[in-house]
Amino acid sequence: MHELFMIVAVIGTGRVGEQVVHELAKNAHIDELLLIERTRDRAEGIRKDLVDEDPGYEEKLRRKTDDNLPDDTKKKRPIKLN
């Protein structure tokens, strides 16, 4: 039998998206949670809130950004957390 690996992405972390992220983080069947947000501060804040709530969420929410991009490009790209 094959083991499944589930990755869930949430695009946009406004009021509703943030609540969805908090609920999905609690789901034991989800192995990786990817947050896609326009602003680094918002996405990082949500990640920190979740890790403060339960340090076990750290494995689901590791930040990935491309710091080699020019500054003007970074502002237009989403921030991805997984």
N, C-alpha and C positions, 0 to 999 in steps of 0.2 A: 504494500500500500504506500502511495506517495504522500509525503507531508506537504501541506499547503502553506504558502507564505503569503500573507495578505498585507497589501500596501493600500492605504486610503489617502487621497489628496483632498484638501479643503482649499478652494480658491476663494479668497476674500475672507477676512476675519473681522468683519463688522460685528454688530451686536449678536446677530443670529449665528454667523460663522464661528464666533468665539465660543458660544454655547455648544455648538455642534462639536467643535474640537475638544472641549472638556468632556463631553459624553463619549466621544470616540476613544479618547485616551484611556478611559476606564474599561473599554472592551478588551477582554483577554484574547480574543480571536484575531485582533489586529496587531501585526508585528511591527509595522512601521507607519508613522503618520507624517504626511508631508503637508506643510502649510505653505501656501503660495500667497504672498502679500506684497503690495507695492512698496511699503516702507519697512526698512530694516528694524527700526525702533519698535514698531507695533508687533511684528512677528517675534522679535526677541523678547519683548515684554510678556507675550502670551506663553512662550516657552518657559521663561523663568517662573511665571505664576504656576504653571503645571508642575514643574520640578519641585517648587516649594511645597505644593500640595502633596506630592508623592514623589520622592527621589527615584523611584522605579521607572518613572516616565522618561527619564534621561535617555534610556536606550531607544525609545520610540521617537524621540525628538532631538535629533542631532542636527545642528544648523549646517547647511551647505550654501555657500555663496561663492561667486566667482570674483575674487578680489583683483584679478588681472585685467578687468575691463576698464576702459576709460570712465572717468567720473560721470560724464553726461549719459553714458549707456547704463551705468548702474542705477541711476534714478528711474529709468524706464523699465528695468527688468524686475520681475517679482523676486522676492526673497523666498527661498525654499528651505523648510525645516523638515528634517525626517529623523 
